[in-house]
Amino acid sequence: MTRVPPPRTDPVPGLRAATAHDAEALAEIHAAAFGPDAWSEVVFAAQFAIPGVFGLLHAADGLVLARVAADESEILTLGVVPSARGRGIGADLLRRAGEIAAGAGATCMYLEVAVGNAAARRLYARAGFEEVGRRPGYYSDQQDALVLRAPLPPEQRSETGAGSQGPRRRRKS
Ligand SMILES: CC(C)(COP(=O)(O)OP(=O)(O)OC[C@H]1O[C@@H](n2cnc3c(N)ncnc32)[C@H](O)[C@@H]1OP(=O)(O)O)[C@@H](O)C(=O)NCCC(=O)NCCS
């Protein structure tokens, strides 16, 4: 099983580790960020039971859930409420998730993004993500999903990170 160390205190004000106890707050932020496609409180609570899953909250403004499986990691979901966008919160959440995943032994991070999601694509491109695949008609509105990948810098990785027995990567939208 992949073990993810508890996220350290982050210098970014308002950023903290999320747990299953935060499921209600996570669902509220997700609803504001994603509208009808948002995950419920029950879905969020269930995520934390999956090996390798960890989460971060930025006050009541943003969230990220990610998963480490062996030497790979993936962003499960990332969102910032509309009133807090454009201040770098999304970038902070993404960067910190990468640091935590690297500390747990991941050497790369994957995610999926809708081809028409300009803000998210810009955020990911600035963070070093590059397209490695495409899933035609993946989303409910028939948009294609781009599969993006970024290497995680070696200096972020833990020498005692995840071993080779962890579960394989499983993608979620
Ligand atoms: C994508 C999202 C997380 C970004 O959060 P954020 O806190 O605004 O992110 P940041 O402030 O760190 O950076 C956003 C970047 O997108 C850019 N951006 C914002 N709106 C944009 C738009 N309509 N078109 C192009 N770029 C845009 C910003 O200028 C910024 O880029 P810059 O740093 O080069 O100036 C947020 O818009 C969101 O929650 N969207 C809805 C949910 C979603 O799509 N999640 C991602 C699913 S893969």
The ligand as a Tripos MOL2 file, in Angstrom:
@<TRIPOS>MOLECULE
LIG
   48    50     1     0     0
SMALL
NO_CHARGES

@<TRIPOS>ATOM
      1 C1         -8.7890   25.9560  -12.9320 C.3       1 LIG1
      2 C2         -8.8800   26.6400  -11.5700 C.3       1 LIG1
      3 C3         -8.6490   25.6040  -10.4910 C.3       1 LIG1
      4 C4         -7.7840   27.7130  -11.4830 C.3       1 LIG1
      5 O1         -7.8010   28.2470  -10.1590 O.3       1 LIG1
      6 P1         -7.1450   29.6950   -9.8520 P.3       1 LIG1
      7 O2         -7.0080   29.8210   -8.3860 O.co2     1 LIG1
      8 O3         -7.8950   30.7560  -10.5670 O.co2     1 LIG1
      9 O4         -5.7170   29.4850  -10.5150 O.3       1 LIG1
     10 P2         -4.5050   30.5070  -10.5600 P.3       1 LIG1
     11 O5         -4.9500   31.8500  -10.0510 O.co2     1 LIG1
     12 O6         -3.3800   29.8480   -9.8440 O.co2     1 LIG1
     13 O7         -4.1170   30.5550  -12.0960 O.3       1 LIG1
     14 C5         -5.0990   30.5510  -13.0830 C.3       1 LIG1
     15 C6         -4.4460   30.7960  -14.4160 C.3       1 LIG1
     16 O8         -5.4570   30.6940  -15.3980 O.3       1 LIG1
     17 C7         -5.5390   31.9350  -16.0820 C.3       1 LIG1
     18 N1         -6.9240   32.1070  -16.4600 N.ar      1 LIG1
     19 C8         -7.9630   32.4310  -15.6870 C.ar      1 LIG1
     20 N2         -9.0750   32.4750  -16.4320 N.ar      1 LIG1
     21 C9         -8.6990   32.1670  -17.6890 C.ar      1 LIG1
     22 C10        -9.3710   32.0390  -18.9210 C.ar      1 LIG1
     23 N3        -10.6980   32.2160  -18.9960 N.pl3     1 LIG1
     24 N4         -8.6780   31.7100  -20.0120 N.ar      1 LIG1
     25 C11        -7.3390   31.5080  -19.9590 C.ar      1 LIG1
     26 N5         -6.6370   31.5920  -18.8210 N.ar      1 LIG1
     27 C12        -7.3180   31.9410  -17.7110 C.ar      1 LIG1
     28 C13        -5.0320   32.9610  -15.1240 C.3       1 LIG1
     29 O9         -4.6110   34.1340  -15.8010 O.3       1 LIG1
     30 C14        -3.8740   32.1900  -14.5260 C.3       1 LIG1
     31 O10        -2.7750   32.1150  -15.4120 O.3       1 LIG1
     32 P3         -1.4560   33.0260  -15.1730 P.3       1 LIG1
     33 O11        -0.8610   32.5560  -13.8700 O.co2     1 LIG1
     34 O12        -0.6100   32.6870  -16.3370 O.co2     1 LIG1
     35 O13        -1.9230   34.4420  -15.1180 O.co2     1 LIG1
     36 C15       -10.2400   27.3400  -11.3860 C.3       1 LIG1
     37 O14       -10.4780   28.1730  -12.5010 O.3       1 LIG1
     38 C16       -11.4090   26.3830  -11.2260 C.2       1 LIG1
     39 O15       -11.6740   25.9060  -10.1170 O.2       1 LIG1
     40 N6        -12.1180   26.0820  -12.3290 N.am      1 LIG1
     41 C17       -13.3000   25.2140  -12.2680 C.3       1 LIG1
     42 C18       -12.9200   23.7930  -11.8950 C.3       1 LIG1
     43 C19       -11.8850   23.2510  -12.8450 C.2       1 LIG1
     44 O16       -11.9470   23.4470  -14.0440 O.2       1 LIG1
     45 N7        -10.9150   22.5060  -12.2660 N.am      1 LIG1
     46 C20        -9.8810   21.8830  -13.0380 C.3       1 LIG1
     47 C21       -10.4080   20.6210  -13.6370 C.3       1 LIG1
     48 S1         -9.1380   19.7630  -14.5570 S.3       1 LIG1
@<TRIPOS>BOND
     1     1     2 1
     2     2     3 1
     3     2     4 1
     4     2    36 1
     5     4     5 1
     6     5     6 1
     7     6     7 2
     8     6     8 1
     9     6     9 1
    10     9    10 1
    11    10    11 2
    12    10    12 1
    13    10    13 1
    14    13    14 1
    15    14    15 1
    16    15    16 1
    17    15    30 1
    18    16    17 1
    19    17    18 1
    20    17    28 1
    21    18    19 ar
    22    18    27 ar
    23    19    20 ar
    24    20    21 ar
    25    21    22 ar
    26    21    27 ar
    27    22    23 1
    28    22    24 ar
    29    24    25 ar
    30    25    26 ar
    31    26    27 ar
    32    28    29 1
    33    28    30 1
    34    30    31 1
    35    31    32 1
    36    32    33 2
    37    32    34 1
    38    32    35 1
    39    36    37 1
    40    36    38 1
    41    38    39 2
    42    38    40 1
    43    40    41 1
    44    41    42 1
    45    42    43 1
    46    43    44 2
    47    43    45 1
    48    45    46 1
    49    46    47 1
    50    47    48 1
@<TRIPOS>SUBSTRUCTURE
     1 LIG1         1 GROUP 0 **** ****
